[in-house]
Structure formats: structure tokens, C-alpha cells
Amino acid sequence: MDLSRRGLLATAAGTAVTPRGAGARPLRTGFERLAADGYALLAGRRVGVITNPTGVTRDARHIVDVLHADERVDVAAVFGPEHGFRGTAQAGGSEGRHDDPATGLPVHDTYRKSGKELADVFAGSGADTLVFDIQDVGARFYTYIWTLYDCMVAARRAGCRFVVLDRPNPVTGRDAHGPVLARGFASFVGREPVAQAHGMTVAELALLFNGEFLKHPVELEPVLMRGWRRGDFFDASGLPWVPPSPNMPTPDTALVYAGTCLFEGTNLSEGRGTARPFELLGAAGIDRRWAAALGALGLPGVHFREAYFSPTFSKFRGRTIGGVQLHVHDRESYDAVRTGIALLVTAKRTWSGFAWRPDHWIDRLTGSALVRTMIDAGADTDEVTGAWQDELARFRAVRSRYLRYS
């Protein structure tokens, strides 16, 4: 296996990684390939690491701890996203500026920072090379990919190289699904025209951002995985699952998230404060009729169970509410985005109390007003999902130019 600098970066020039039977297994992450090459990409550099608790080795050590202990690497600083570097903050929070107790390294907060403000943080840290290693979950509105985007923009302004260490898309990279963001609805849950379930890895997204969206591209060096196939779910990786955020406890959560996170834009609970966030959905006053309506649709790969639960925080805290639990029984045929739309359509039709959040957050999540206005007008699941097929086809064509795995 060629682990030279040239070999590590060959795919960035357009050569696809093609698994070669048993010899291509087991999977090696971007960090594992970087380490196997003796950290040659980081030699003589002052390194800043953008990461969170998911930046771990196969034996569950954090890469910052590993890099800090290795005399071949000069780590200048760490940068934490939403939820923080060590993951102590809930949704919408971060850890702030502090020194890491384990390593003594300065930790800077990137959450809600972009542009010049973030570039100044990078420049002030003394780092000249930024290394990104965070596990994504495959949905446009999961904020870590926009942390990646914002950090790439700021790195260019600060004059820093940008290295992306790749990890698997846990819900496969077979295809893209769902509506594509309209730029007028851009926010931190979607900066650029990307499909709701993008079907890409973070390194592929970095290449897409650099090639399509950044006015001034950054000096980008992706370190790709070896042995990952686009049809692989996370359990094929042999890697430990570390919750990327407090309400993403298992790969099962990631499997449904691209669809059920849409309930953040409604007055229903999306299951925060339960042991099954995004798999449990409900509200006070919902009864068995919702599960029955969903079951009648015959959606592929999923069953719906009438469920009652009491969230310990977030919406309906401490109250017993009714709703459904999703049970994905065939993940190969399951379509998270289509299922999410079906859930919204049937919730509105079977529960008179259904309402969108007053700030129309659903439009930020779906990327336009299309889903909300069509459902309000009485459209069914097929009509809603059919309405975005042209824009999705255009995104798929662009996406195909940046895919780096077979």
C-alpha cells in the first residue's frame, strides 16, 4: 500500500479509490493512513486540530491525545465545534475558550464563528496547518459539515493549509436524497445547495465545497480512507461509535435522522430527552391513529409502533405524550427523507393540534418553503417528494464529480 504523500493525495486529483477484494480490507480511516505514513503531511508544521469526541482511533484513544504525545507532531491548538471538543455541551452550546486538562493545549471555540472572526482565531493560535477530523452522519442540517465549510473559508483568510481526515458516512454513500437547499434559506444548518441526505464523506464534501462554492479555494489536502465502499453502513467499518452529539447515541439514530430531524420544525417532540431521540416522535393528544395511518402507507424498510413516552428535557418535559416509534427492519430499502415527509403529512392529517414552529424553522431544515407550503395545501407524500426531483438530479450530477470511492 502506497502511504507516501503522493499516494495519500492521489485521489484528490481525481483517481477513485477502488477496493481490491479482501486485500482492501479492513477499513483504514484518514487518521490511520496519516499515522501509518509517520505524519509526513504535518512535518515541520504548527498544527491546529478541529475535532470533537468522535476523533478517535480504532482503540478509542482521542487523536489529539495521540498527536500531542508524538514528538513528530507539533500541536499548537485545538478547535471545538458545537457541543465542544470533549463534548460537554448540549445542542446549541459549546465549551468556550479554555485549556484542555488532559494535554494542557489551548482549546478555542469555533461555534457560531465564521469569516474574519474565525480567521482571527486561527491566526492567533499560531497554527499554520489545520486538521479536521469529525464524524458526520450524512444529513445536510447536521452542523459539523458547515463547521468544515466555515473553517475552510477562514483557513484561506488566515493563510493556513487545510487537511481533512476522512471517516465513513455511517448511512452509506450510495446516493443523494431529498430537497436541495435554496441559497435564500442558507443558515448554519445549510450554507450551500446540498441535498438533505448528501451521500458523501467529509473529505468528498470538502472537495465539493472547494470546487463549487468557495470563491477563494483553500489549500486543501484530503487524506482518504482505504477500504471503504459506498454501500457500507457504519457497522462494516469495525470502528467504535462515539456519539457525535448528545442526541446521536447510536448508528440507528443516524439512520433515521435525515428524515425525523424535520420534526424540530414542528410542535411535536423529536424524542430529545428519551433513550431513542429521532426514533420516538410525539405530542400531547396524539393517539393510535397516527401509527395506523403510517402503517397503511406500506413504506419500505420500516414499521411504526404506537408509543407513549415522557421526555426528560426539551419539548413536553416531564409529560407523558403519545406518538410513534420507528423500527427500521430493512435498512437497504429504507428511505429516511421520504419517510420523514410521510411522517409530517400523516401527523398533520391525524392530529388537529399539529403546527409548524412560528419561525418556520422547517424551511431552514428542508432548504426552502416548498415542503411546508405543499403539506399545508394538502399534498401527499408522493407529490411532495416528486416536487424536488429536478433540483436533486442537478445536485447528483455535480456530486458525482467529487466522489472518491467505488
N, C-alpha and C positions, 0 to 999 in steps of 0.2 A: 504494500500500500504506500502510495506517494504522499508523505506528510510534509514535504517541503513547502515553503511559502507559495511556490508556483502551483503545487498540487492542491493546496488548501483553497486557493482562489480561482482555480481554473474554471469552475462552473459559473463564477461571476461574469466571465467573458462570454457565456452562452452555451457551454457544454453541459448537457444534462447528466446528472448522476444516475447511472443505471446499475441497480443491484445485479450482482453476478452470482445468482444461485446461493448456495449455502455459504460461499466464501464472502458474501457481502454482509452476513450476519455475524454477531449481533449488532444492533444499532450502536453507533457512536455519536454522541452529541457534539456540537461545535466546541464546547469546552474540552471534551475528552480529546478531540483531534488537536486542539491548540496545545494542550498539555503534552500530548504524545510527541509533538514537534519541539518540545523544550521551550515553549513560549517565544519562539523566534519572532513572531509578529510584534511582540512587545519589547524586544531587546532595545535597551538604551532609551526607553520611553518613560515618561511620567504618566502613570495610568490612573484614570478615574473609572470606577465601576458603577454602572447603573443597574441596579438589581433589587430584588426583594427576597422573601424566604424561599422562592422556587428556584433560585440559582444554586442548585446543589449538585454534588457529584453522585455517582451511582451508589456510593455507600453513605449517602445522606449528609456529607460534610458540605458546609457552605463554601462556594468558590472564593469568597472574599477571605475567609479564614485560610484556605489553601494557598491563595496567591500571596497573602501577607506573610505567610511562613516560608515562602520560597525566595531565596536570595537572588534568583534570576529575574524577579519582577519587582519593580518599584511602584508600589501602590500609593498614590498621593491622597486619594479621597474616595468616598462612596456617595452615591446619589440615590435617594429613595423616592419611589412614586407614591401614588395614593395607597393608603394602608401602611406605608412606611417600609424601610429597609428590613427590619426584623419582624414586621407585620403586626404591630401592636395596636393599630388604629382601625376603627370600623369604617363603613362606607362613608365617603365624603370627608375623610380625615387623613392626617399624615402625622409624622413624628417630629417635624421641625428640625432645626439645626442642633446637633449635639455631637459628642464624641462617643464612638462605639465602645462600650465597656470591655468587649472581648479583645479587640485589636488596638484600641486607642486611636483609630483612624477618625478623621473628621467626617461626619455624615451630613450631607446637605439635602434639603427638601426640594424636590422638583415639582411637587403637586401644585397645580394652578399657576405655574410659571411657564412662560414661553417668550419667544423673541429676545429682545435685548436684555430683559430681566434675567432670563435663564442663561443667556450667553455670558453675562457678567458673573453669574455663579460659577460657570465652568472656568472662565478666565481667572477668577480669583482663587480657584482651588489649586492652581499650579499644574494641573494635568494638561498634557498635550495629546493624549490618546484616550478616547472614551470607549469603554467596552460595555455593550448591552447584553444582558442575559436574564430574561424574564420569560416565564411560561405563559403563553397566551391560551385562550380557549376557543378561538375560531369565530367570534362574533364581532361585528363592526363596533358595537357600542361598549365593548369591554375596553376600559380606558388605557390599558397598557400599550396598545398599538399606537395610540395617539401620544402617549409619553414618548414612544420611539420616534414618532414623527416630529414632535416639538424639540426633542433632544437633537435630532439630525439637523434641523434648521438652526438651532442655537449653536451647535458644534461648528457649523460652517461659519457663523459670525465670529466665533471665538478662535477660529483657526485650528481646530482640533481634528485629528483623524477620528474615524468612527468605525469600530469593529463590532459586528453583530454575531454573537454565538448562537447558532440555530438550535431549536428544540422542536419536537413533534407538534403538529396540530393534533390535539387529542381526539377530535371528532372526525379525523381523516382530512385529506386534501383532495378528494375526488372531484369536487365541483363547487361552484358558487351558487347560492340560492338567495331569493328574496329581493326586495326593492333596493335600488341603488340611491345613495344619498344625493339630494339636490343641494347645490352649494349654498343656496339661500337658507338652508336649515342646518348649516355647519355649527358645531359646538364641540366640547371635549368628548362627547360620545360619538363623534364623527366629524372629522375635519374635511375629508375629500370624498369624491364619488366612488365609494366602495360598496359592494353588495353586503346585505345584512349578515349572511353567513359566507365569508370570503373564500374559504377553502384553500388558504395559503399558510405558510410558516412565517415566522417573524423575519427571517432573512429574505424570503421572497417578497414580503411586504416592503421591506427596506429598499430592495431593488426597484419595486414598483413606485414607491414614493420618490426615490431619487430620479427615476427615469421619466415620470409623468407629472409630478406635482410640485417638486421643489424648483423654484425659479433659479436658485443658485445651488446646484448639487453639492453635497458634502463629499469629502474624500472617503469613500465607503469601501470597507473590506469585510464581506461576509464570510464567516467560517461555517461551511455547510456540514450537515450530518453525513455519515456514511451508513448505508443500510436501511434508511427509512423509505418506505413505499407509500404512495399516495392513498392506498386503501387501508393503511394500518390505523386501528384505533389505539388508544394510549396503552392498553394492557399488552400490546405486542412489543412495546419498547423495552420492557424489563427495568424501567426507571421507577424510582419511588414517586408516588403522587404527593406533592406538597400543596395544600390549598393555596391557590394564587391570591385569594381574598377570603375574608371570614365566611362569606356565604357561598363559597365554591368548594364544599368539603370533599367531593369525590368526582371521578370522571363521569359518573352517571349524571351529576349536576350539569357538567359541561355539555353533555349530550342533548339536554332539553333547553339549555339556557338561551340559545339564539332565537327561540320562539316564545318561551314563557316569560322572559325578561320584559316583554311588551306590557305585562301587567303592572309594571312600575308606572305606566302612563294612565292607569285607571284607579278607581277607588277600591279595588279588590286587593287583598293580600297576595303577594307573590311568594309567600312562605318564609319570608325572613322571620327569624325568631323561632323557627322549628328545626327539627333534625333533618328535614328534607326541603330546604329552600329551592324554589323554582320547580319542584316536583309536586308540591302542595299549593293549591290556589283556592281562594275562597273569600267569603264576606258574611257578615251577619244577615240572615234572611235567605241565603241560598239553600236549596234543598236538593233532593234526589233528581229533580227534573233536569238539572244541568248535565249530570253524568249520563242520564238516559239519552239526552239529545246528542251528546258526543258519541256514545256507543252506536247510535243509529247511523252515523256517518260512515262507519267502516274504514276509518283512516288506517293506512298501512303501518304495521310495526308497533302499535301502541294500544293499550287498554286503559279505560278510565274507571276509577273506583270512586263511588260516593264516599266522601271523607269528612270528618269533623276534627278540628284541631284548635289549639289555643296558643297563639304566638306569645313568646316571652318578651318581645320588643317589636318595634315598628308598628305597622297598621294593626288595629284590633288587639293591641297588647292586653293580655290577661283575660280576653273574652273568648268563649267557645263559639266558633263560626263554622259554617258549612261550606262545602265545595267539592273539589275533586283531587285525586292523586293520579298522576300519570305513571303508568307502568310500561316501559318500553320493553317489548318481548322480542323484537326483531330489529336490531339497530341497523342492519343492512338496508332495510326498506323504509325506515323511519325518516321523515322529513320534518325537522324541527320548526322551520319557518311556516310551512303550510299548516302544521298542527297548531302553532301559535295563533294564526289567523282564524282557524276553526274554533279555537277556544274563545276568542274575542266575539266572533259572530254569535255563537250559541249562548255565551254569557249574557249578551245584550238582549237576546230573544227570550231567554227563560227567566231572567231576574229583572224585575221592574226598577230595582234600585241602581242598576248599572250606570256609571258615569265616567267620563274621561277626567283626568286631572285638569283643574281650571287653567293651568298654564300651557295646556296642550303639549305636555312632555312626550306624548305618544308620537307627535310629529318629529321630534328630535330623534327618537329611537328608530322610527321607520324611515326617516330621511326626507319626508315630505308630508303634506296634508292628505295624500291620496288614501291611505288606509282608513284614517278616521272618517273622512267625508263619505267614502264609499260604504262603510259599515253603517254610518248614520242614515244613509239613503236606502238601506235595506239590502245591499248587495250580499250575495252568498260567498262562500269560500272560493269557489272556482272563479267567480267574477273578479274578486279582489286579487287573487294570485295571478290571474290572466292579465291584469292591467299593467304589470311591470315587466312582462316578458321581453319587450323590445329593448328597454334600457339594460336589463340583465344580459341579454345577448351581446350588447356592445361592451359591457364590462368583461364578460367572459373572453371576448376577443383580445382586449387589452391585457387581461390577466395572463393569458396563455404565453405571452412574450416573456414573462418573468418567472415561470415555473421551472424549478431546477431538479425535480425528482421524477422518476418514472412512476 
